[in-house]
Amino acid sequence: MPTVVSSSTKGAAICVALFIFSPLFVAAWPFMNALIDIVPPAYAKMRQDTLKIISSSGTEHSFDIEVAASEKEKALGLMFRTELGDGQGMLFPYPIERGLQMWMHNTYISLDMLFIRADGTIARIEERAEPLSDRVISSGSPVLAVLELPGGAAQRLGIKAGDKVRYPIFSGT
């Protein structure tokens, strides 16, 4: 004969389970709160600004950018994003020129990485960096910043190494 469980018995079992497991949830709360601080939402917007790139042909391209200024913002970058529109990008500025390394860990979209010297000259471009790759992408020389654009943007717009970026942190702008 099948066992019949009344709704009051089910309710009592749920109450007992909550009573038993609630200390675990309370004990885990500081950890969960810290985890939320470490892993911000994928679309948390950073400071917004604009910059311009002037190609060797004299064509000027304007981009709406997010500026990854803090170490936490730089660590997150464009990770977990599923899109980056034309005319958008993210700038990673540093206080002094140095060799920089980037990667595409947890980055779902292809990106062009423009490595920019202190005078605003594009030193090197890594085109169409492979999504989700842990391959280290190096600047190849000391640079002051990296600008990430949608994959293929540099080729489509005719942007090349040697072109100039106009933005307040660069001395030649």
Residue pairs with C-beta under 8 A, 6 or more apart in sequence:
40 72
40 76
42 79
42 80
42 81
43 81
44 76
45 66
46 66
46 67
46 68
46 69
46 73
46 90
47 66
47 67
47 69
48 64
48 65
48 66
48 67
49 64
49 65
49 66
49 67
49 91
49 167
50 62
50 63
50 64
50 65
51 62
51 63
51 65
51 89
51 91
51 147
51 165
51 166
51 167
52 60
52 61
52 62
52 63
52 165
52 166
52 167
53 60
53 61
53 63
53 114
53 122
53 157
53 159
53 163
53 164
53 165
53 166
54 60
54 61
54 163
54 164
54 165
54 166
55 61
55 157
55 158
55 159
55 160
55 163
56 160
56 162
56 163
57 158
59 157
59 158
61 157
61 159
62 87
63 87
63 88
63 89
63 147
63 149
64 87
64 88
64 89
65 88
65 89
65 90
65 91
65 147
66 89
66 90
66 91
67 73
67 90
67 91
67 93
68 74
68 76
68 77
68 90
68 91
68 92
68 93
69 93
74 92
77 90
77 92
77 107
77 148
78 84
78 90
78 107
78 109
78 111
78 148
79 105
79 106
79 107
80 106
80 107
80 108
81 107
81 108
81 109
82 108
82 109
83 109
84 90
84 109
84 111
84 148
84 149
84 150
85 150
86 150
86 153
88 149
88 150
89 147
89 148
89 149
89 150
89 153
90 147
90 148
91 145
91 146
91 147
91 148
91 167
92 100
92 102
92 145
92 146
92 147
92 148
93 144
93 145
93 169
94 100
94 143
94 144
94 145
96 144
97 117
97 118
97 142
97 143
97 144
98 142
98 143
99 138
99 139
99 140
99 141
99 142
99 143
100 115
100 138
100 139
100 143
100 146
101 136
101 137
101 138
101 139
102 113
102 126
102 129
102 136
102 137
102 146
103 133
103 134
103 135
103 136
103 137
104 111
104 129
104 130
104 131
104 132
104 133
104 134
104 135
104 137
105 132
105 133
105 134
106 132
107 129
107 131
107 132
108 131
108 132
109 131
109 150
109 151
110 128
110 129
110 130
110 131
110 150
110 151
110 152
111 128
111 129
111 148
111 149
111 150
111 151
112 125
112 126
112 127
112 128
112 129
112 148
112 149
112 150
112 151
112 152
112 153
112 154
112 155
113 125
113 126
113 129
113 137
113 146
113 147
113 148
114 122
114 124
114 125
114 146
114 147
114 148
114 149
114 154
114 159
114 165
115 122
115 123
115 124
115 125
115 126
115 139
115 140
115 141
115 143
115 145
115 146
116 122
116 123
116 143
116 144
116 145
116 146
116 147
116 165
116 170
117 123
117 141
117 142
117 143
117 144
117 170
118 143
118 144
118 170
118 171
119 170
119 171
119 172
120 164
120 165
120 166
120 167
120 170
120 171
120 172
120 173
121 162
121 163
121 164
121 165
121 172
122 159
122 160
122 161
122 162
122 163
122 164
122 165
123 139
123 140
123 141
123 143
123 161
124 139
124 140
124 141
124 161
125 154
125 159
125 160
125 161
126 137
127 151
127 152
127 154
127 155
128 151
128 152
129 137
129 151
139 146
144 169
144 170
145 167
145 169
145 170
147 165
153 159
154 160
164 172
164 173
165 173
166 173
167 173
